[in-house]
């Protein structure tokens, strides 16, 4: 996700904002709609103004963006000059040689997005929203490492040294139940399940379905 793709306009209820995932990013290669609570977006904004801003300032002070290898993956740093909206959202950019170009934002995959920069208060900075401590884009596979490190910190705090010596799959249920084991896949699945349950409840309230009505529909169409 790029910084200007973060949802900002609340829906009618005022509790959620509507966002879009570009078709080049999911495995299905189709547009995806998502909803984010205003509270969670406030946390994203806090991250952008604190940890992210600190990482960018540090990278700029060290000249890290100017030292990016020009031939890496045969791509150049592209500075976004403007973003136009219409039937499609188009990104206009200029590269290090001054060559201008534009591309449909919906068709940019994560490999191309990591080279997009915007003009920040102190100079160019990545348009990529989530950055490492070095101020560089957090690539998709790195989120597995983030989850692993978080799991290790939980084990360090919640288990004894003897309990940590036993591999997780060989631990008894009581010990495994005391520490979480989060992965990007499990978090995505948990969010999808939560949204499905919430949608069912909202549909029941909207149409006044009773438990018996719900059972009839489940027998007819299947229970999701």
C-alpha positions in Angstrom: 0.0 0.0 0.0 1.2 3.5 -0.9 0.8 6.5 1.4 -1.9 8.1 -0.7 -3.9 4.8 -0.9 -4.7 4.8 2.8 -8.5 5.3 3.2 -9.4 8.8 4.5 -13.0 9.4 3.8 -15.5 7.9 6.4 -18.6 6.1 5.2 -22.1 7.3 6.2 -21.9 5.7 9.6 -18.6 7.5 10.4 -17.0 4.3 11.8 -15.4 2.9 8.8 -13.5 4.0 5.7 -13.6 2.4 2.3 -10.4 1.4 0.4 -9.4 -0.5 -2.7 -6.6 -3.0 -3.3 -5.1 -2.7 -6.8 -5.7 -5.7 -9.0 -2.0 -6.4 -9.6 -1.5 -7.2 -5.9 -3.8 -10.1 -4.9 -3.2 -13.6 -6.2 -6.6 -13.5 -8.0 -5.4 -10.3 -10.0 -8.8 -8.7 -9.3 -9.7 -5.5 -7.5 -10.4 -5.9 -3.8 -12.5 -3.7 -1.6 -11.8 -3.4 2.1 -13.1 -1.5 5.1 -10.9 -0.1 7.8 -12.2 1.3 11.1 -11.5 5.0 11.9 -9.7 3.8 15.1 -7.3 1.6 13.1 -6.6 4.4 10.6 -5.7 6.7 13.5 -3.1 4.2 14.5 -1.7 4.1 10.9 -1.6 7.9 11.0 0.3 7.8 14.3 2.8 5.3 12.8 3.3 7.6 9.7 3.9 10.6 11.9 6.2 8.9 14.4 8.1 5.7 13.6 7.9 6.0 9.8 8.9 9.7 9.8 11.9 8.8 12.1 13.0 6.0 9.7 12.7 8.4 6.7 14.6 11.2 8.4 17.4 8.8 9.4 17.7 7.4 5.8 17.7 10.9 4.3 20.4 12.0 6.8 22.6 9.0 5.8 22.0 9.6 2.1 20.5 6.1 1.8 18.0 7.0 -0.9 20.7 8.6 -3.1 22.8 5.4 -2.8 20.1 3.1 -4.1 21.8 0.9 -6.8 20.6 2.1 -10.2 20.9 -1.3 -11.8 19.1 -3.3 -9.1 16.3 -5.3 -10.8 17.0 -3.0 -13.8 14.7 -0.3 -12.4 15.3 3.3 -11.5 13.9 5.4 -8.6 10.8 7.2 -9.9 9.6 10.4 -8.3 5.8 10.8 -8.4 4.9 14.3 -9.8 1.1 13.9 -9.6 -1.7 11.3 -9.3 -4.8 11.8 -11.5 -8.1 10.1 -10.9 -11.0 9.3 -13.3 -12.0 5.9 -14.7 -8.6 4.8 -13.6 -6.0 6.2 -11.2 -2.8 7.2 -13.1 0.6 7.8 -11.5 2.8 10.4 -13.3 6.5 10.2 -12.5 10.0 11.3 -13.5 13.1 9.1 -13.2 16.6 10.0 -12.2 17.5 10.8 -15.8 14.6 13.3 -16.1 12.5 10.9 -18.3 8.8 11.3 -17.6 6.3 8.5 -17.6 2.9 7.4 -16.3 1.2 4.2 -15.5 -2.1 2.9 -14.3 -1.8 2.5 -10.5 -4.1 -0.5 -10.6 -1.5 -2.4 -12.7 1.6 -1.7 -10.6 2.7 -4.8 -8.7 4.7 -4.7 -5.5 8.1 -4.9 -7.3 7.4 -1.7 -9.2 5.8 0.1 -6.3 8.9 -0.2 -4.2 10.7 2.2 -6.6 8.0 4.9 -6.3 9.0 8.0 -4.3 7.2 11.2 -3.3 8.6 14.6 -2.5 8.5 14.9 1.3 9.3 17.9 3.6 13.0 17.0 3.6 13.3 15.5 0.2 12.3 12.4 -1.7 11.0 9.5 0.4 9.4 6.1 -0.4 5.7 6.2 -1.4 5.5 2.7 0.2 3.5 3.0 3.5 5.2 0.4 5.6 9.0 0.8 6.0 11.8 -1.0 7.7 13.9 0.8 10.4 16.3 1.6 7.6 13.6 3.6 5.8 13.2 1.1 3.0 10.0 -0.6 1.8 8.9 -3.6 4.0 8.7 -6.2 1.3 5.9 -8.8 1.5 8.0 -11.8 2.6 9.4 -9.7 5.5 6.1 -9.8 7.3 6.8 -13.5 8.1 9.9 -12.4 9.9 8.0 -9.7 11.8 5.5 -12.4 13.0 8.3 -14.8 14.0 10.1 -12.1 16.0 6.8 -11.1 17.8 6.2 -14.8 18.6 9.7 -15.1 20.0 9.2 -12.1 22.2 6.0 -13.5 23.6 7.7 -16.8 24.4 10.6 -15.0 26.1 8.1 -13.2 28.4 5.6 -15.9 29.0 7.6 -19.2 29.1 10.4 -20.5 31.4 13.8 -21.3 29.9 13.0 -25.0 30.2 9.7 -24.6 28.4 11.3 -22.6 25.5 13.8 -25.4 24.9 11.0 -27.7 23.7 10.0 -27.2 20.1 6.5 -25.8 19.8 5.0 -28.8 18.1 6.2 -31.0 20.9 4.9 -28.9 23.7 1.9 -29.9 25.8 -1.4 -28.1 25.1 -1.2 -26.1 28.4 2.1 -24.5 27.4 1.1 -23.9 23.8 -2.0 -22.2 25.0 -0.1 -19.6 27.0 1.7 -18.1 24.0 0.3 -16.9 20.7 1.6 -18.1 17.3 0.7 -15.5 14.8 1.4 -15.6 11.1 0.3 -13.3 8.2 -2.0 -16.1 6.9 -3.6 -16.7 10.3 -4.2 -13.0 10.9 -5.8 -12.6 7.4 -8.0 -15.7 8.0 -9.1 -14.4 11.4 -10.0 -11.0 10.0 -12.0 -12.7 7.2 -13.8 -14.9 9.7 -14.6 -11.9 11.9 -16.0 -9.9 8.9 -18.1 -12.9 7.8 -19.7 -13.3 11.3 -20.3 -9.5 11.5 -22.0 -9.6 8.0 -24.2 -12.4 9.1 -25.3 -10.6 12.2 -26.0 -7.4 10.2 -28.0 -9.3 7.6 -30.1 -11.0 10.3 -30.9 -7.6 11.9 -31.6 -6.0 8.5 -34.1 -8.6 7.5 -35.4 -9.6 10.9 -34.3 -13.2 10.6 -34.9 -15.5 13.5 -32.8 -18.5 14.5 -35.3 -20.7 12.7 -35.1 -18.6 9.5 -31.3 -18.8 9.7 -31.5 -22.6 10.0 -33.8 -22.8 6.9 -31.4 -20.7 4.9 -28.4 -22.8 6.0 -30.1 -26.0 5.0 -31.0 -24.5 1.6 -27.8 -22.7 0.7 -25.3 -24.1 3.1 -23.7 -22.6 6.2 -20.7 -20.4 5.4 
